[in-house]
Amino acid sequence: MLILLIYMFLYLTTNKYSLKKNIFGQTIFFKKIIIAIVGLLTHRTFRSKNFIIKNSSNLLNLPDNNVLFISNHQTYFYDVIAMLHVFNSSVKGRINSVKRPKYLLSPKTNLYYIASFETMKKSMITKLLTYAGAILVQRSWRESGESVSRKIRTEDFDNINLALKDGWVITFPRGTTDKSMPVRKGTAHIIKNNSPIIVPINIKGFNHVFQRNGLKILSRKKKFSIEICDPITEKFSDYSIDQITEKLERIIN
């Protein structure tokens, strides 16, 4: 791992684009470093034969921007970390496999995921993960385990719209790992405003392998999987917000 880290550092520091900034003013050089380090630290877990990847070839023919991935949600952090591995490996031509971590040397930097301020401000590690592509939003319905009711911040939607114009965005329409909670209408508004290509993701078993709200691994013996489903060809943006939300509910279930 040390040799790979040194090689990665030399590759990134000699790249003439290393000081370029992304749409949120983040230095792409640092984003690549953080994605690579997170990837290397977790690679042993995801190269395991117990991690099953299905249909990652569905990522190959997608456009470079305005793609929205919608997924069920089982853990605060490992859901996204798994997607960082699978997405970056697949776009480098490694289908249904993350066994060779060379893809971490030049990760996809226009890949973003939606996360709450509350979740990502808890520790130094989560703040680093934020730099790996988080679009931070303030939940309008819950904070610190308590129900709240407040207006949605317009800047949150502005940032999501900006990220879709630049690349791929991952969202969890329930906004929580509690599968009994309903799909929130925020995702429907994103779809209505941007008409993105929608790609469902189905994850299974993460809640048995990983700590739900932390980085602890609970078991290395249980199977867990991620499936990249076929892009949805139906034009959701033609429907009302309530109709889109109902359709998302069926997909997530």
C-alpha positions in Angstrom: 0.0 0.0 0.0 2.9 2.4 0.8 4.4 2.0 -2.6 1.0 2.6 -4.2 0.5 5.8 -2.1 3.9 7.1 -3.2 3.2 6.3 -6.8 -0.2 8.0 -6.5 1.3 11.1 -4.9 4.0 11.4 -7.7 1.3 10.9 -10.4 -1.0 13.6 -9.0 1.7 16.1 -8.2 3.2 16.0 -11.7 -0.2 16.2 -13.4 -0.5 19.7 -14.9 -4.2 19.8 -14.0 -3.6 19.0 -10.3 -4.3 22.6 -9.1 -7.5 23.0 -11.1 -10.6 23.6 -9.0 -14.1 22.1 -9.5 -17.4 23.8 -9.6 -17.5 24.2 -5.8 -14.1 25.7 -5.6 -12.4 22.6 -4.3 -9.0 21.7 -5.5 -9.3 18.6 -7.7 -5.8 17.5 -6.6 -6.9 17.2 -3.0 -10.2 15.5 -4.0 -8.2 12.9 -5.9 -5.9 12.4 -2.9 -8.8 11.9 -0.5 -10.7 9.5 -2.8 -7.6 7.5 -3.3 -6.7 7.3 0.4 -10.3 6.3 1.4 -10.3 3.8 -1.4 -7.0 2.3 -0.4 -8.0 2.1 3.3 -11.2 0.2 2.4 -10.0 -1.7 -0.6 -9.4 -4.9 1.3 -13.0 -5.1 2.4 -14.5 -4.5 -1.1 -12.1 -6.8 -3.0 -13.5 -9.7 -0.8 -15.3 -12.5 -2.5 -18.2 -11.7 -0.2 -18.8 -8.4 -2.0 -20.9 -9.1 -5.1 -21.2 -6.5 -7.9 -23.9 -6.8 -10.5 -24.4 -5.1 -13.9 -21.8 -2.4 -13.5 -21.6 -2.4 -17.3 -24.7 -0.2 -17.1 -22.3 2.7 -16.1 -20.3 2.5 -19.4 -22.6 4.2 -21.8 -23.9 7.0 -19.6 -23.2 10.6 -20.5 -20.7 12.5 -18.5 -23.2 14.7 -16.8 -26.9 15.0 -15.7 -27.1 11.5 -14.4 -28.9 10.9 -11.1 -28.4 7.6 -9.2 -31.2 6.7 -6.7 -30.5 4.1 -4.1 -31.8 2.5 -1.0 -29.8 3.4 2.1 -28.3 1.0 4.7 -25.3 2.7 6.2 -24.2 6.3 6.6 -20.8 5.9 4.9 -20.1 2.5 3.4 -22.9 2.8 0.8 -21.2 5.7 -0.8 -17.7 4.3 -0.3 -18.8 1.1 -2.2 -20.1 3.2 -5.0 -16.8 5.2 -5.3 -15.0 1.9 -5.7 -17.5 0.4 -8.2 -18.0 3.6 -10.3 -14.3 4.3 -10.6 -13.3 0.7 -11.4 -16.1 0.3 -14.0 -15.4 3.5 -15.9 -11.8 2.2 -16.2 -13.1 -0.9 -17.8 -13.2 -3.3 -14.9 -16.7 -4.7 -15.0 -18.2 -6.2 -11.8 -14.8 -6.1 -10.1 -12.7 -3.8 -7.9 -9.8 -6.2 -7.3 -7.1 -4.1 -8.9 -6.9 -0.6 -7.1 -5.1 1.1 -10.0 -8.4 2.9 -10.8 -7.8 4.9 -7.6 -4.8 6.7 -9.2 -7.1 8.8 -11.4 -10.6 8.7 -9.9 -13.6 10.3 -11.4 -13.9 13.8 -9.9 -17.2 14.9 -11.2 -19.0 12.3 -9.0 -21.1 13.7 -6.1 -23.4 12.4 -3.4 -26.0 14.1 -1.4 -25.5 14.0 2.4 -26.8 15.9 5.4 -24.8 18.5 7.3 -25.6 16.7 10.5 -24.0 13.4 9.3 -20.9 14.8 7.7 -19.8 17.3 10.4 -19.3 14.8 13.2 -15.6 14.1 13.0 -12.4 14.8 11.0 -12.9 11.6 9.0 -16.4 12.6 7.9 -15.1 16.1 7.0 -12.5 14.4 4.8 -15.2 12.3 3.2 -17.1 15.5 2.5 -14.3 16.7 0.3 -14.6 13.4 -1.7 -17.8 14.7 -3.3 -20.5 15.5 -0.7 -23.2 18.0 -1.5 -24.3 19.0 2.0 -28.0 19.7 2.6 -30.0 20.6 5.6 -32.7 18.1 6.3 -36.1 19.9 6.6 -37.7 17.1 8.6 -35.2 15.7 11.1 -32.2 16.8 13.1 -30.3 15.0 15.9 -32.8 12.2 16.0 -35.7 14.6 16.5 -38.5 15.5 14.1 -38.4 19.1 12.9 -40.3 21.1 10.3 -38.5 23.9 8.4 -38.2 25.3 5.0 -35.9 23.7 2.4 -32.9 25.8 1.7 -32.9 27.1 -1.9 -29.1 26.9 -2.0 -29.2 23.2 -1.4 -31.2 22.7 -4.7 -28.9 25.2 -6.4 -25.8 23.1 -5.5 -27.5 19.8 -6.6 -28.5 21.4 -9.9 -24.9 22.6 -10.4 -23.5 19.2 -9.6 -25.8 17.6 -12.2 -24.7 20.0 -14.8 -21.1 19.0 -14.1 -21.4 15.2 -13.6 -23.1 12.3 -11.8 -25.0 12.7 -8.5 -25.9 9.9 -6.0 -29.0 10.4 -3.8 -30.9 8.4 -1.2 -34.5 9.4 -1.7 -35.6 8.4 1.8 -32.9 10.6 3.3 -32.4 8.0 6.1 -31.3 4.4 6.6 -34.8 3.7 8.1 -36.6 1.9 5.3 -39.9 2.5 7.0 -39.7 6.2 6.3 -41.3 7.6 3.1 -39.4 8.8 0.0 -39.0 12.6 0.4 -40.2 14.9 -2.3 -36.8 16.6 -2.7 -35.6 14.0 -5.2 -38.8 14.5 -7.2 -38.1 18.2 -7.4 -34.5 17.5 -8.6 -35.9 15.2 -11.4 -38.5 17.7 -12.4 -36.0 20.6 -12.6 -33.2 18.8 -14.4 -34.7 15.9 -16.4 -31.7 13.7 -15.6 -31.0 10.1 -16.7 -32.1 8.1 -13.7 -30.2 5.0 -12.7 -31.5 2.9 -9.8 -29.0 1.2 -7.4 -29.9 -1.7 -5.2 -27.7 -2.5 -2.2 -28.1 -5.5 0.1 -26.5 -6.8 3.2 -24.5 -3.7 4.1 -26.4 -3.3 7.3 -25.1 -6.8 8.4 -21.5 -6.1 7.4 -21.0 -2.5 8.5 -21.9 -0.3 11.4 -24.9 1.8 10.4 -23.7 5.2 11.6 -19.9 4.7 11.8 -16.9 3.1 10.1 -16.7 -0.1 12.1 -16.8 -3.4 10.2 -19.2 -5.8 12.0 -18.5 -9.0 10.0 -16.1 -10.0 7.2 -17.9 -13.3 6.7 -21.3 -12.2 5.4 -22.2 -11.4 1.8 -23.2 -8.0 0.6 -23.9 -6.7 -2.8 -24.5 -3.7 -5.1 -26.5 -3.8 -8.3 -26.4 -1.1 -11.0 -29.8 -1.3 -12.5 -30.8 -0.4 -16.1 -31.3 3.3 -16.7 -34.9 4.3 -16.6 -36.2 5.3 -20.1 -39.5 6.7 -18.9 -39.5 10.5 -18.8 -40.3 11.2 -15.2 -40.1 14.9 -15.6 -43.5 14.8 -17.4 -45.2 13.8 -14.2 -46.2 15.9 -11.1 -44.1 15.9 -8.0 -46.5 13.6 -6.2 -46.5 11.1 -9.1 -42.7 11.1 -9.4 -42.4 10.5 -5.6 -44.8 7.5 -5.9 -42.7 6.1 -8.7 -39.5 6.5 -6.7 -41.2 4.8 -3.8 -41.9 1.7 -5.9 -38.4 1.7 -7.4 -36.7 2.0 -3.9 -38.9 -0.8 -2.6 
